Amino acid sequence: MLTLDHIVVAAPSLAEGVAHVRDLTGLDMPKGGEHPHMGTHNHLLRLGSDTFLEVIAVNPDAPAPDRPRWFGLDAPVPQPRLAHWVVRCDDMAKARALLPDTLGPALSLTRGSLNWLLTVPDDGQLPMDGALPSLLEWQADPLPPTQMAGADADLTAFTITHPQADMIHETLAPHLDDPRITYRTGPLALEARITVDGREVILR
């Protein structure tokens, strides 16, 4: 069984991404860390008990990696946007066999003492332009999202709109049962509804 792990805002810079989230939600996001293997860095904020929001951007102070960056970040990001989502599993080998090859291979990644596996296409692009999630296995206990700094905020709904939404739904439905997630047919768009201090805000 798969579980929604986090949603991803791609940004031209961390400062712009964090400001985008703050402007739409009123939330300030704590600093996350750096990814030397990808030349990126991020900010992270827990939503609810075990889901989180990530803002990620190219790290201008890091050398370029020897492979394409993940999340399609080698291409210019004109403005911050909700670009992708990630689901987690307990067994990468078993879960990976159930999902399309477009997710790419599972890479073994580290940051400090934290280890995880994440599917990343060889060209670094987002699967189905971000509508199909990446697959993650945390190799840590307790579960890292539960240990992140949070706020009085929760992810209440997440909508994936894509011309092939029916196919995405059919692919994921046997393995991902989450009433917050809705699939709609139409031009590509991701939308998250987040409750903050009792009010609902929309992140796109």
C-alpha positions as CSV (number, residue, x, y, z in Angstrom):
1,M,0.0,0.0,0.0
2,L,1.2,3.5,-0.9
3,T,0.8,6.6,1.3
4,L,0.9,10.3,0.3
5,D,4.3,11.5,1.6
6,H,4.7,15.1,0.4
7,I,3.8,17.7,-2.2
8,V,6.5,19.7,-4.0
9,V,6.7,23.4,-4.9
10,A,9.5,24.0,-7.5
11,A,10.9,27.5,-7.5
12,P,13.4,29.7,-9.3
13,S,15.1,30.2,-5.8
14,L,14.3,29.1,-2.3
15,A,13.5,32.7,-1.3
16,E,10.9,33.0,-4.0
17,G,9.4,29.6,-3.3
18,V,9.1,30.3,0.5
19,A,7.6,33.7,-0.3
20,H,5.1,32.1,-2.6
21,V,3.9,29.7,0.1
22,R,3.8,32.5,2.7
23,D,1.8,34.8,0.4
24,L,-0.8,32.1,-0.3
25,T,-1.0,30.4,3.1
26,G,0.5,32.6,5.7
27,L,2.9,29.8,6.6
28,D,6.7,30.3,7.2
29,M,8.7,27.2,6.1
30,P,11.7,26.1,8.1
31,K,15.0,25.5,6.3
32,G,15.5,21.9,5.2
33,G,18.9,21.0,3.8
34,E,21.2,20.6,0.8
35,H,21.4,17.8,-1.7
36,P,25.0,17.7,-3.0
37,H,24.2,14.7,-5.3
38,M,21.6,16.9,-7.1
39,G,22.8,20.5,-6.6
40,T,19.6,21.5,-4.9
41,H,18.3,22.6,-1.5
42,N,14.9,22.9,0.2
43,H,12.6,24.1,2.9
44,L,10.2,21.7,4.6
45,L,7.0,22.0,6.6
46,R,4.9,19.2,8.1
47,L,1.2,19.2,7.4
48,G,-0.8,17.1,9.8
49,S,0.9,14.1,11.3
50,D,2.9,12.5,8.5
51,T,2.6,14.5,5.3
52,F,4.7,17.6,4.4
53,L,5.2,20.4,2.0
54,E,8.6,20.8,0.3
55,V,9.9,23.9,-1.6
56,I,12.9,23.0,-3.7
57,A,15.2,24.9,-6.0
58,V,18.7,24.8,-7.6
59,N,21.4,25.6,-5.1
60,P,23.4,28.4,-6.7
61,D,26.3,27.7,-4.4
62,A,26.6,24.0,-5.2
63,P,28.5,22.6,-8.2
64,A,26.4,21.1,-11.0
65,P,25.8,17.4,-10.5
66,D,27.2,14.8,-12.9
67,R,23.6,13.8,-13.9
68,P,20.4,15.7,-14.7
69,R,18.8,17.2,-11.6
70,W,15.6,15.8,-10.2
71,F,12.1,17.4,-10.4
72,G,13.0,18.8,-13.8
73,L,15.1,21.6,-12.2
74,D,17.6,21.8,-15.0
75,A,15.0,23.7,-17.0
76,P,14.3,27.3,-15.9
77,V,11.5,27.6,-13.4
78,P,9.7,30.9,-14.4
79,Q,7.8,31.2,-11.1
80,P,7.1,29.0,-8.0
81,R,4.4,26.4,-8.6
82,L,3.0,23.2,-7.1
83,A,4.8,20.9,-9.5
84,H,4.8,17.4,-8.1
85,W,3.9,14.9,-5.4
86,V,5.6,11.9,-3.8
87,V,4.1,8.7,-2.3
88,R,5.9,6.4,0.1
89,C,6.1,2.7,0.4
90,D,7.6,0.2,2.8
91,D,9.3,-2.0,0.2
92,M,10.7,-0.2,-2.9
93,A,11.3,-3.4,-4.9
94,K,7.8,-4.6,-4.5
95,A,6.1,-1.2,-5.0
96,R,8.3,-0.3,-8.0
97,A,7.2,-3.4,-9.8
98,L,3.6,-2.3,-9.6
99,L,4.1,1.2,-11.2
100,P,5.1,2.4,-14.7
101,D,8.7,2.5,-15.9
102,T,8.3,6.2,-16.5
103,L,9.0,6.7,-12.8
104,G,12.6,5.8,-13.4
105,P,15.0,3.8,-11.3
106,A,15.1,4.0,-7.5
107,L,18.2,6.0,-6.4
108,S,19.9,5.5,-3.0
109,L,20.2,8.9,-1.4
110,T,21.6,10.4,1.7
111,R,21.7,13.7,3.6
112,G,23.6,13.6,6.8
113,S,22.4,10.6,8.8
114,L,19.2,10.4,6.7
115,N,18.8,7.7,4.0
116,W,16.1,7.0,1.5
117,L,15.3,5.6,-1.9
118,L,13.5,7.7,-4.5
119,T,12.6,7.0,-8.1
120,V,14.1,9.6,-10.5
121,P,14.0,9.3,-14.3
122,D,17.4,9.2,-15.9
123,D,16.6,12.5,-17.7
124,G,15.5,14.1,-14.4
125,Q,12.1,15.0,-15.8
126,L,8.9,14.8,-13.8
127,P,6.8,11.7,-14.6
128,M,3.9,12.8,-16.7
129,D,4.9,16.4,-16.1
130,G,4.4,15.9,-12.4
131,A,1.0,14.3,-12.4
132,L,2.3,10.8,-11.8
133,P,4.0,10.7,-8.4
134,S,7.6,9.7,-7.6
135,L,8.0,6.7,-5.2
136,L,9.9,7.0,-2.0
137,E,11.0,4.6,0.7
138,W,12.4,6.1,3.9
139,Q,15.1,4.1,5.5
140,A,14.7,5.6,8.9
141,D,12.7,5.1,12.1
142,P,10.8,7.1,13.2
143,L,9.3,8.2,10.0
144,P,11.1,11.5,9.0
145,P,7.9,13.4,8.2
146,T,6.6,12.9,11.7
147,Q,9.8,14.6,13.1
148,M,9.6,17.7,10.9
149,A,8.7,21.1,12.2
150,G,5.0,21.8,11.6
151,A,2.3,24.4,12.1
152,D,-1.4,24.4,12.8
153,A,-2.0,23.3,9.2
154,D,-3.2,20.2,7.5
155,L,-3.5,19.0,3.9
156,T,-7.2,18.4,3.4
157,A,-7.5,17.9,-0.4
158,F,-5.1,17.3,-3.3
159,T,-6.3,17.4,-6.9
160,I,-4.4,16.2,-9.9
161,T,-5.7,17.4,-13.3
162,H,-4.3,15.9,-16.4
163,P,-5.5,14.9,-19.9
164,Q,-4.8,11.2,-18.9
165,A,-6.2,11.5,-15.4
166,D,-8.3,8.3,-15.8
167,M,-5.1,6.3,-16.6
168,I,-3.3,7.8,-13.6
169,H,-6.2,7.0,-11.3
170,E,-6.5,3.4,-12.6
171,T,-2.7,2.9,-12.1
172,L,-2.7,4.2,-8.5
173,A,-6.1,3.3,-7.2
174,P,-5.3,-0.4,-6.3
175,H,-2.4,0.8,-4.2
176,L,-3.2,4.3,-3.0
177,D,-6.4,4.8,-0.9
178,D,-6.6,8.4,0.2
179,P,-9.9,10.3,0.2
180,R,-8.0,13.6,0.0
181,I,-6.8,12.8,-3.6
182,T,-9.0,13.6,-6.6
183,Y,-8.2,13.0,-10.3
184,R,-9.7,15.2,-13.0
185,T,-9.4,15.2,-16.8
186,G,-8.2,18.5,-18.2
187,P,-5.1,20.6,-18.7
188,L,-2.2,19.8,-16.4
189,A,-2.7,21.4,-12.9
190,L,-2.0,20.4,-9.3
191,E,-3.9,22.0,-6.4
192,A,-3.6,21.5,-2.7
193,R,-6.2,22.7,-0.1
194,I,-4.6,23.3,3.2
195,T,-6.4,24.3,6.5
196,V,-4.4,26.9,8.4
197,D,-5.6,28.0,11.8
198,G,-9.1,26.8,10.9
199,R,-9.3,28.6,7.5
200,E,-8.8,26.9,4.1
201,V,-6.2,28.2,1.6
202,I,-5.3,27.0,-1.8
203,L,-1.8,26.3,-3.1
204,R,-1.1,25.9,-6.8
